[in-house]
Amino acid sequence: MSLTYLEITDLRNLPKVVMEPSPRFNIIIGANGSGKTSLLEAIYLLGRGRSFRTAYGRRAVREGQTALTVFGRTSAPAVTTVGIQIKNGALRAKIGGEWLKKVSELASVLPLLFISPDADKLIKGSPRQRRRFLDWGLFHVEPSFLGVWQRYNRALLQHNAEIQQSSSGRGSPWAAQLAEAGIQLHQLRQQYALAIQAQFDQYLTLLSPISGVDCQYQAGWPAEMTLAEALDKGRERDRRMGFTQNGPHRAELALRVNGRPAEQFLSGGQQKLVACALLLAQAAIYRAHSGDACLLLVDDLPAELDPRHRRTLLELLYQLGGQVFITATDSTQLPLEGLDLMQMFHVEHGVLQTLK
């Protein structure tokens, strides 16, 4: 899967941009504030239905305008068009010219992963970020995941509502459904975490000599109990707190180095390398299951990486075989020798130029 055509109108400082990218490497060069990150944001909007820069869509609309649009055309195996519009703060999306009922449907058309300058937040950020990391991967490789995830979250909402309304210690009638769906969700995540660990080990070895790093999947309830037992035992505390304390919604993919939390042991640069290894592992698993490569967006690749690690990361991205979009302030920061099927672009004051 790749983008063969991209058109952006009134996104931040990009009044009108038309791009015909390479199916492999696309290098976007420009000074800070030139619009190169906004270009990645446009692609991200097409694949995720949200921005990686703001939770409020209206903030992405170019000053003085009322709406922004992004339109793209994808290649085989699913040749189609995809588009989004943000107007009055509301985002709407189309696939093949038809408006979508759910923006989340975009993810199945244009699967993409994003490596940002602050990718280390995947390591030092909240457990929710790592749960979302696991769930993105499962959504794309496990057909049963979405239904299980929806059943669990529906039961969790009902369970929370019941315990908030109850003045007694009686259990919620939703507890059994919560436990059943929760175990299914836990098992899917646990299996996927094991697959991530295997690929992660390989990529981290290639990227960095950091030893003793592992991913420890934690269920979200005490290991010595079943989920049903944990829900029953925590019933009174849940009632006092007003929400459910145990379950996969409290799960964690804990990154540790020789048993210590990774964020306490690793430097900022090392944390970024560990995050890159996780995302590369996820991209490799996606390719193995789908037979196709997802898009990879890399904003400011040189940040926090020395020349040797930049070259290694570029080679690993290239070996995945998919379409990659990379930004940098200067092409000399990127050791690009030997990378074929590459197109270079330059952005200045919101204007994109294709370089030969």
N, C-alpha and C positions, 0 to 999 in steps of 0.2 A: 504494500500500500504506500502510495506517495502522492503528494500534491503536484499536479502538472500546471496549475494556474492559480494565482492568488490575486485578488483585487480588494483593496482596502480604501474606505472612504470615511474621512473625518474621525479617525481614531487618534486621540491625543494631538500630537504635532504632525500627523500624516494626513494632509488634505486629500490626496488621491495617489495611490500607489498601485501599480500593476507589476506583477512578478511572474516570470516563467522559470521556476527553479529546476535545478538538476535533480535527477532521481536519486542521486547519492549525496555528495557533499556540497553545501551551500555556505559560503563564508561571507558574512556581512560586516563590513568595516565602517567605522564612523566614530567621531568624537562623542564624548559623553553628552547626552541631551540631543543627539542628532536624530533619534527616532529608531535606532536599530533594535532596542529592547521592545519598543512598541510594535515592531513588525513581528517579533516572536509572540507578543501578547495576542496579536490578531490570530495567529495560527492556533494558539492555546485556546482562544475563545471558540474556534471552530471545532476543536476536539473535546473540550470539557464543558462548554457552555457557561464558563465563568472566567474571570480574570485572575491572574496570579499576583496582581498588584493592588487590587482594591476589591472590597466586598460590595461596593456600590457602583453599578454599571454606569450611572450617569456621569461619574467622574472620569470615565474613559472617553467621553464624547469631546471632540475638539471644541475649544472655547469659541463661543459665538454661534455654535450649531445646535440643532435640536436632536440629532440622531447620528448614529454611526452604523455602517454596514461592513461586513466582511463576507466575501464570496470566494469559494474555492471549487476546483474540479479535481477529482481523484482519479488515479489510474487503476488498472486491474490489480487484484481480482474483482474489485467492486467499483466499476466505472460509474461515477455519479457526480452530482453537484451537491454542495452543502453551503449553507449561508446562515448568518445571524444578523439580527438587527437589534440595537439598543435604542429605545426611544422613550422619553419620559421615565427613565430609570428601569423600564421593563425590557427583558430580553426575550425575543422570539427567534425560533430557528426553523430552517427548512432543510429537508433532504429530498433531492430529486424534484424540487419545485413544490413539494407539499409541506404545509406547516405542521410542525410536530406538536403533539399533546404534551409530551414530556421532553424537556431539553436534555435529559440524561441519555436519550437515544443517540445523541451525537457521538458518545463514546464508542459505540459499536462501529461507526463509519470511519472515524479518524482516530484510532488509538495512538496516544502519544505520551511520552515521558519528558520531564523537564529537569535539567540540571542547572540550578541558578548559582549566582555567586555566594549565596547563603545556604547552599545545599547542606551545610553542617547542621542546620536546624532539624534535619531528619534524625540526627544523632542526639542533639541536646534539647530538642523541642519536646512538646508534650506527647504522652502515649497516644493521644488521638491521632497525631500525624502519622505515627507508625501503624496504627490500625487502618488508617485510610490507605497507606501504602500496601498493606496486605490485601485489603478489599479490592483495590484497583486491579491487582494481579488476578485475584480469584474471579472477579467479574469477567475477565477476558479468557480465562482458561478452564473454568468449571461451570458448565451449563446450569447446574442446580443452585449455584450460589445465590443469585439474585432473589429467587423465591424464598430460600431459607432466610436470607438477610431481612427481607420484607416481613416475613412471618415473625421473626424474633423482635424486630423493632415495633411492630404493631402490638405484640403481646406485652412488650416492655412499657409502652405508653399506657396501655390499659391497666397493667399491674401497678404502675406509679399512681394512676388516677384512683385506683381502688384503695391503696394504702393511705393516700392523702385524705380520702373521704371517710375512712374508717376510724372510729373512736375506740374500737376494741382491739384485742390482739388476734382477732380471727384472720386467717389467711385469705389471700386474694384468690378468687376462683380462676384467675389467669395464671397462677403460679405453675400449674402443670404444663400449660401450653408454653410458657416462658422457658421452663426447664427442658422440654422436648426440643424446641427450636434452638435453644441455646447450646445444647449438646451437639446438634448437627452443625451449627455454625462453628463451634469450637473445633470439631474434628476436621472440618474443611481448612480452617486457618492453621491448625497444627500441621497437617500434611503439607500445606503450601510453605509454611515456615521451614520445614525440613528441606524442601526442594530449594528454597532460597539459600539456606545455609551452605548446601553443597556447591551451588554456583558461585556464591559469594566468596567462599574460600579460594576458589580458583582465580577469580578476578582480583581479589585483594593481594594474592601472591604475586600477580603480574604487575599490579600498580605500585605496591609498596612492601617493604620488608617488615611491616608491623606484625608481630607474632602474638599469639594468644588471644585473638579477637574472635568472639563467637556471638551468635544470636540466640538468646534464650526466650522462647515463647512461653509466656505466663498466662494461664487460662482466665484469670479474673475472679477466681474464688479459691479457697484453701485446697491444696492438692490432696489432703487426706479425706476430703468429702466429695460426694457427688454434688452436682449443681442443685438438685432437688433438696438435698440435705442442707446445703449452704443457704438456700432461700428460706427454708423452714426455720433454721437456727437464727437467721438474721431478721426474722419477721418483725420483732418488736423494735429493733434498732431502725429498720427501714421505716416503720411507722413514725418514729420520733423524728427521723431525718427528713422524711417526706419523699424519699426516692429509693430505688433499689440499689443496694451496695454491692451485690455479687452478680456476676454474669459476664458474658463475652464483651459487653460494652465497657468493661473495666480491664480488658485484656491488654497485654503489653508485649511488644517485641523488644526485649531489653538487650542493648549492645554492651558487652563487657570485655574488658581486657585483663586477662589473668584474674578473673573474678571481680574486678573493680569496674564501676560505671565508666563507660568509654569517655563521657564528657569531662570526667575528672582526671583522666589519664592522658588523653590525646591533645595535641596542639590543634589550633584551628585548621591548619593545612592538612593534618592527619585526619581530622574529622571529615573534611571534604573528600578526601580519598576514600574513606570508609563509605561515605554516602554514595560516591560514584560507583563503588564496587557493588553496593546494594542495587542501585538502579540499572547497572549493566546486567546484573544477575537476573533482574526482573525482565529486562528486554530479551535476554537469552531464553528464558522460560517461555515467554510469549511466543517467540519465533518457533521453538520446538513444538509447541502445542498447535499453533495456527498454520505453520508452514510459511508464514509471511513475517516481515519485520515491521515493528511499530515505528512511528516517527520519533526522532530524538531532537529536542531543542536544548541548546547549551548556550547560556547567556554569560558573556565575559569569561570564556574558557581559561584565559591566563591567570585569573584571580586566584591567589593563594597557592599556585602551582609553579614549581621551577621548570626550566626548559625540558629536563628529562621526563618529568611526570606529564608535561603537556604532550610530548611526543607519544608516550605510552598510551595516554588516554585517547589521543587521536587515532592511533592504530587500532585500539580495541573498539572504538566507535565504528571505524571503517569495516572491521571484520564482521560486525553484526549484519552487514549487508543491506541496511535500510537507508532511508533518507534522513539526512542530518542537517540541521540549521545551526550555525555557530556564529556568535558575535564576538568581536574584539575591537579595540581602538586602533590597532596597528597590525597589519598582516605579518610584519616581521616578528611578532610575538608568537606566531604559529609555525611550527616546523612541518610544512605541508609536502615536502618532497616525497614523490612516489605515490601520492594519493590521486588516483585517476577519477574521471567523471566528476570533476569539480567545477563549480561556477562561483565567481567572485562578484560581490556587489558592494557598492559604496553608498552610504546614506549621509546626506548633509542637508540640514535645515528641512527635514521631512521629505526630501526628494531622493528617490532611489535611482541609481545608475548601475547598469550592468557593465562590468569590466571584462575586457577580452584578455 
